[in-house]
Amino acid sequence: MKTAMKRLLTAALTFFIAQAAFAGIAIEHWRTDNGVRVYFVPARSLPMLDVQVDFGAGSMFDPEGKSGVAALTRSILDLGAGERDETAIAEQLADIGAILGGSADTDRASITLRTLSDPDKQGPALAILRDILGQPRFDAAILDREKQRTIASLKDALTRPDAIAGKAFWAAMYPRHPYGRQASSESVASITREDILAFHQRLYNAANASITLIGDLSRQDAERVAQQLASAMPQGEVPALPNDPQIPKSVVEKLPHPATQAHIYIGVPAIERGHRDYFPLLVGNYTLGGGGFVSRLVKEVRDKRGFAYSVYSYVAPLRQAGPFQIGLQTQRKQANEAIKVVRNVLADFEKSGPTAEELQAAKANLTGSFPLRLDSNAKLLANVAMIGFYGLPLDYLENYQKQVEAVTVDDIKRAFSRHVQAADLVTVMVAAD
């Protein structure tokens, strides 16, 4: 009894701390002298500074026939810069207890730094980051090493049904858009150092960058740090975006594989970041397939029929129309029947939307859990950087719960009817009979 009470009190305390932290978020925004967008939230309770620098340099900008350039450029960006080689950077970061990280996805490439705010630690850490932003080496030997690692990973992925399904699904959803391009061992093998240098020169610049700072800084110090980092970048230009994705023709693609479980993806390009229908789709999707064991897909596909242990759906807005997706695994002999059930559930949901009880449960979960997504500097950094990169309103986090609460059943039905038409769905099945 005491243990249960202790857990309850701990959970309550965690929730109220998260709520208090959430309530105090105010994003400050300005531009550096050379135009880099800066987003700053002071967090003075810990002697830490978290930095994220984002560039519009994701795989959507891979040159034709060179898929993989964006990922390779990012992967070797911090493996040698200025006077420091790869080993020197790793050793100096270890000495001061700082951590470099980052990633590249379809839209952006990110570099992150976590360091203590003590000047003796923060100064050297920021100096390393500044060199990476302004003087990356792109050593030929390191590029060759990373290419070989990437090729080995791609070849391994070709043996796994989930990876095969994922590649085929994106290619089918975006047949004439860069989102549908997939790196292959052949495309990666063809990438040269000159390709990397050209990609970096075109996209890693001040006009195409945003900086997010979270941590133990005053506004004055944040401006100094941002200016220090921004001044290392060339001016450059914002790249033109490709044409918006078109809704593809509805297809059912079956790919052979000896696996006993069929991997199934169903979806369609839906909405971009900042679209007015995002919150109706988000709230509605909780009931449809995003709410775990309480969702309709789980109840109908898993609980009633035992077709799948896991079935889910989600909405993933991107810079341009990102996907609405349903995913499941099932025995290959019952794959077609499972898909029929999924489509029936989706059609019924689009027609009637959630019940009043389902809507209230979805709102309660989404609003109640939201503060826990902001209960650390790292989580806050990711959210604020997303706001900055995609140009969302600065009060996005403050108004998130209000936006969720404002959604009605009619809003959900309209949003699904506009963006998730059954006649447009792409279906990819791997290892299905």
C-alpha positions in Angstrom: 0.0 0.0 0.0 2.8 2.4 0.9 4.6 1.5 -2.3 1.5 2.2 -4.4 0.9 5.5 -2.6 4.6 6.5 -3.1 4.3 5.8 -6.8 1.0 7.7 -7.0 2.6 10.7 -5.3 5.7 10.5 -7.5 3.6 10.4 -10.7 1.5 13.4 -9.4 4.6 15.4 -8.6 6.1 14.6 -12.0 2.9 15.8 -13.7 2.6 19.0 -11.8 6.3 19.8 -12.4 5.7 19.2 -16.1 2.6 21.4 -16.0 4.6 24.2 -14.3 7.4 24.0 -16.8 5.0 23.9 -19.7 3.1 27.0 -18.4 6.3 29.1 -18.3 7.4 28.5 -21.9 7.9 31.6 -23.9 9.9 31.4 -27.1 12.0 34.4 -28.0 12.8 34.9 -31.7 15.2 37.1 -33.7 17.6 37.0 -36.6 21.3 37.3 -36.5 23.2 39.9 -38.6 23.4 37.6 -41.5 19.7 36.5 -41.3 19.8 33.2 -39.5 16.6 32.6 -37.6 17.1 32.1 -33.8 14.7 30.6 -31.3 15.5 30.8 -27.6 14.0 29.6 -24.3 15.9 30.3 -21.1 16.0 27.4 -18.6 18.1 28.4 -15.7 17.4 25.5 -13.3 20.2 23.4 -14.8 23.7 24.5 -15.7 23.3 23.2 -19.2 23.0 24.6 -22.7 21.3 22.7 -25.6 21.8 23.9 -29.1 20.3 22.7 -32.4 21.2 24.0 -35.8 18.8 23.0 -38.6 19.3 23.3 -42.3 16.7 22.6 -45.1 19.0 19.9 -46.4 17.1 16.7 -46.1 16.8 13.9 -48.7 14.2 15.8 -50.7 17.1 17.8 -52.0 19.2 14.8 -53.1 20.3 15.3 -56.8 18.6 13.0 -59.3 20.4 9.7 -59.3 22.4 10.5 -56.2 19.9 9.5 -53.5 21.9 9.3 -50.2 23.9 12.5 -50.6 21.9 14.3 -47.8 22.4 11.5 -45.3 26.1 11.1 -46.1 26.8 14.8 -46.0 25.2 15.0 -42.5 26.9 11.8 -41.3 30.5 13.1 -42.0 29.9 16.8 -41.3 31.2 16.6 -37.7 33.9 14.0 -38.4 36.7 16.6 -38.8 36.5 20.4 -39.0 39.1 23.2 -39.0 42.3 22.1 -37.4 40.6 19.1 -35.6 40.4 15.7 -37.1 37.7 13.1 -36.1 39.8 11.9 -33.2 40.6 15.3 -31.9 36.9 16.4 -31.9 35.9 13.2 -30.0 38.7 13.6 -27.4 38.0 17.3 -26.8 34.3 16.7 -26.4 35.0 13.9 -23.9 37.3 16.2 -21.9 34.7 18.8 -21.4 31.7 16.5 -21.1 29.9 17.8 -24.2 27.9 15.7 -26.6 27.4 16.2 -30.4 24.5 14.6 -32.2 22.1 15.2 -35.0 20.4 13.5 -37.9 19.0 14.0 -41.4 15.5 13.1 -42.6 13.4 13.9 -45.6 13.2 17.7 -44.9 16.1 18.8 -42.8 19.6 18.1 -41.5 20.2 18.8 -37.8 23.3 19.3 -35.6 22.9 19.2 -31.8 25.2 20.1 -29.0 24.8 19.6 -25.3 27.3 21.3 -23.0 27.7 22.6 -19.5 27.1 26.3 -19.3 30.3 26.9 -17.4 32.4 29.2 -19.7 35.4 26.8 -19.4 33.2 24.1 -20.9 30.7 26.0 -23.0 33.4 28.1 -24.9 35.4 25.1 -26.2 32.2 23.2 -27.1 30.8 26.1 -29.1 34.2 26.6 -30.8 34.0 23.0 -32.1 30.4 23.5 -33.3 31.4 26.7 -35.0 34.2 25.0 -36.9 31.8 22.2 -38.0 29.4 24.8 -39.3 32.0 26.8 -41.2 35.0 24.5 -41.9 34.0 20.8 -42.3 36.8 18.7 -43.7 34.8 16.0 -45.6 37.9 13.8 -45.5 37.9 11.5 -48.5 38.9 8.4 -46.4 36.1 9.0 -44.0 33.6 9.5 -46.8 34.7 6.1 -48.3 34.3 4.5 -44.9 30.9 5.9 -44.3 29.8 4.9 -47.8 30.8 1.3 -47.2 28.8 1.3 -43.9 25.8 2.8 -45.6 26.0 0.3 -48.5 26.2 -2.6 -46.0 23.2 -1.3 -44.1 21.2 -0.9 -47.3 22.0 -4.4 -48.4 21.0 -5.8 -45.1 17.7 -3.8 -45.2 16.8 -5.6 -48.5 16.5 -8.9 -46.5 14.0 -7.5 -44.0 10.3 -7.4 -44.9 9.6 -4.2 -42.9 12.4 -2.3 -44.6 11.3 -3.6 -48.1 7.7 -2.5 -47.3 8.8 0.9 -46.1 10.8 1.7 -49.2 8.1 0.4 -51.6 5.4 2.3 -49.7 7.1 5.7 -49.9 7.9 5.1 -53.6 4.3 4.3 -54.3 2.9 7.2 -52.4 5.3 9.7 -54.0 6.0 8.4 -57.5 6.9 11.8 -58.9 8.2 13.6 -55.9 11.6 13.5 -54.1 9.9 12.1 -50.9 9.6 8.9 -52.9 13.3 8.5 -53.8 15.1 5.9 -51.9 18.9 5.5 -51.5 20.3 2.3 -52.9 23.7 0.6 -52.8 24.2 1.7 -56.4 23.2 5.4 -55.8 25.4 5.6 -52.7 28.4 4.0 -54.4 28.2 6.7 -57.1 28.5 9.6 -54.7 31.8 11.4 -54.8 33.4 13.9 -52.6 32.6 16.6 -55.2 28.9 15.7 -54.8 29.2 16.2 -51.0 31.0 19.5 -51.4 28.4 20.8 -53.9 25.5 19.7 -51.7 27.0 21.3 -48.6 27.8 24.6 -50.5 24.3 24.8 -51.8 22.3 24.1 -48.7 24.4 24.6 -45.5 24.2 28.3 -45.3 22.8 31.2 -43.3 19.7 31.8 -45.4 18.7 28.2 -45.1 19.4 27.8 -41.4 17.7 28.1 -38.0 19.3 28.0 -34.5 17.5 26.9 -31.4 19.0 27.5 -27.9 17.6 26.1 -24.7 19.3 26.4 -21.3 21.2 28.4 -18.8 21.6 31.7 -20.8 20.5 35.3 -20.6 19.0 36.9 -23.7 22.2 38.8 -24.1 24.4 35.7 -23.9 22.0 33.9 -26.3 22.4 36.6 -28.9 26.2 36.4 -28.6 26.2 32.6 -29.0 23.8 32.7 -31.9 25.9 35.4 -33.6 29.1 33.4 -33.0 27.6 30.3 -34.7 25.8 32.2 -37.5 28.9 34.1 -38.5 30.7 30.9 -39.4 28.1 30.2 -42.2 28.3 31.5 -45.7 25.3 33.7 -46.7 23.8 31.5 -49.5 20.2 31.2 -50.6 17.1 29.3 -49.7 16.6 26.5 -52.1 13.5 26.2 -54.2 11.1 23.5 -53.2 9.9 20.8 -55.6 6.3 20.9 -56.8 3.7 19.8 -54.2 3.2 16.0 -54.1 0.2 14.8 -56.1 -2.2 12.2 -54.9 -1.1 8.9 -56.5 -3.3 6.4 -58.2 -4.7 3.9 -55.8 -2.6 0.7 -56.1 -2.1 -2.6 -54.3 1.5 -3.7 -54.6 2.5 -7.3 -53.5 6.1 -8.1 -53.0 7.4 -11.6 -52.4 9.3 -12.7 -49.2 9.7 -15.9 -47.4 8.6 -14.4 -44.0 5.7 -16.0 -42.2 4.3 -12.6 -41.2 3.0 -10.3 -43.9 4.0 -6.6 -43.5 1.2 -4.2 -44.7 1.3 -0.4 -45.1 -1.7 1.6 -46.2 -1.8 5.3 -46.7 -1.8 8.5 -48.8 0.0 11.9 -48.8 -2.1 14.0 -46.5 -1.0 17.4 -45.0 2.0 19.6 -44.5 3.2 21.2 -41.2 1.0 24.0 -40.1 -2.1 22.9 -42.0 -5.4 23.9 -40.4 -6.6 20.3 -40.5 -3.7 18.9 -38.5 -5.5 19.0 -35.1 -8.7 17.4 -36.4 -6.6 14.6 -38.0 -4.5 14.2 -34.8 -7.5 14.0 -32.5 -9.5 11.8 -34.9 -6.6 9.5 -35.4 -6.3 8.8 -31.7 -9.7 7.0 -31.9 -9.0 5.4 -35.3 -5.5 3.9 -34.6 -3.3 6.1 -32.6 -4.7 5.4 -29.2 -3.2 1.9 -28.7 -5.6 -0.7 -27.1 -8.5 1.8 -27.1 -8.4 2.5 -30.8 -10.9 1.1 -33.2 -8.3 -0.6 -35.4 -6.9 -2.5 -32.4 -10.4 -3.5 -31.2 -11.6 -4.8 -34.7 -8.4 -6.2 -36.1 -6.6 -7.5 -33.0 -9.2 -8.0 -30.2 -12.2 -9.3 -32.2 -10.5 -11.3 -35.0 -6.9 -11.9 -33.8 -5.5 -10.9 -37.2 -2.6 -8.9 -35.7 -0.8 -8.3 -32.4 -0.2 -4.7 -33.4 -2.1 -2.4 -35.7 -1.7 1.4 -35.7 -2.2 4.6 -37.7 -0.6 8.0 -37.6 -0.4 11.4 -39.3 3.1 12.6 -40.1 3.0 16.2 -41.6 6.2 17.3 -43.4 7.3 20.4 -45.2 5.1 19.3 -48.0 2.2 16.8 -47.7 3.4 14.1 -45.4 1.6 10.7 -45.1 -1.4 9.4 -43.2 -0.4 5.8 -42.7 -1.8 2.5 -41.3 0.5 -0.4 -40.5 0.1 -3.9 -39.3 1.6 -7.4 -39.4 -0.4 -10.5 -39.8 -0.1 -14.1 -41.0 0.4 -14.1 -44.7 -2.6 -16.3 -45.4 -5.0 -13.8 -43.7 -3.4 -10.6 -45.1 -6.2 -9.9 -47.6 -8.9 -10.4 -45.0 -7.1 -8.2 -42.5 -6.9 -5.4 -45.1 -10.6 -5.7 -45.8 -11.3 -5.2 -42.1 -8.9 -2.2 -41.9 -10.6 -0.6 -44.9 -14.1 -1.1 -43.4 -13.0 0.4 -40.1 -11.6 3.4 -41.9 -14.6 3.9 -44.1 -17.0 3.7 -41.1 -14.8 6.2 -39.2 -14.8 8.6 -42.1 -18.6 8.4 -42.3 -19.4 8.8 -38.6 -16.3 10.0 -36.9 -15.7 9.3 -33.2 -18.5 9.0 -30.7 -18.8 11.7 -28.0 -17.2 9.4 -25.5 -14.3 8.5 -27.9 -13.8 12.2 -28.6 -13.6 13.1 -25.0 -11.2 10.3 -24.3 -8.9 11.3 -27.1 -8.8 14.9 -26.0 -8.1 13.9 -22.4 -5.2 11.7 -23.4 -3.6 14.2 -25.8 -3.9 17.2 -23.5 -3.0 15.3 -20.4 0.1 13.7 -21.8 1.3 16.8 -23.7 3.2 18.5 -20.9 5.3 15.3 -20.4 6.6 15.9 -23.9 8.2 19.1 -22.6 9.6 17.9 -19.2 13.3 18.0 -20.2 15.5 20.4 -22.0 16.2 17.9 -24.7 12.4 17.4 -25.4 11.9 21.2 -25.3 14.8 21.6 -27.8 13.2 19.2 -30.2 9.8 20.9 -30.1 11.1 24.5 -30.3 13.5 23.5 -33.2 10.5 22.0 -35.0 8.5 25.2 -34.6 11.4 27.2 -35.9 12.2 25.1 -38.8 8.7 24.8 -40.1 7.7 28.4 -39.3 4.9 27.5 -36.9 3.5 30.2 -34.5 5.7 31.0 -31.5 2.7 30.3 -29.2 2.2 26.8 -30.8 3.1 25.0 -27.6 1.0 27.3 -25.4 -2.0 26.8 -27.6 -1.6 23.1 -28.3 -4.1 22.0 -25.7 -6.6 24.6 -26.7 -6.4 23.5 -30.3 -7.0 19.9 -29.3 -10.0 20.9 -27.1 -11.6 22.9 -29.9 -11.8 20.0 -32.3 -15.4 18.7 -33.0 -16.7 15.5 -34.6 -17.6 17.5 -37.7 -14.1 18.9 -37.9 -12.7 15.4 -37.8 -15.1 14.1 -40.5 -14.4 17.0 -42.8 -10.6 16.6 -42.3 -10.6 12.9 -43.1 -12.9 13.4 -46.1 -10.5 16.0 -47.5 -7.2 14.1 -46.9 -7.8 10.4 -46.4 -10.1 9.2 -49.3 -10.4 5.5 -49.5 -10.2 5.6 -53.3 -6.7 7.2 -53.1 -5.1 4.7 -50.7 -1.8 3.1 -51.6 -1.4 -0.5 -50.2 1.9 -2.3 -50.0 2.1 -5.9 -48.9 5.3 -7.8 -48.3 5.2 -11.6 -47.8 1.4 -11.9 -48.4 -0.2 -14.9 -50.2 
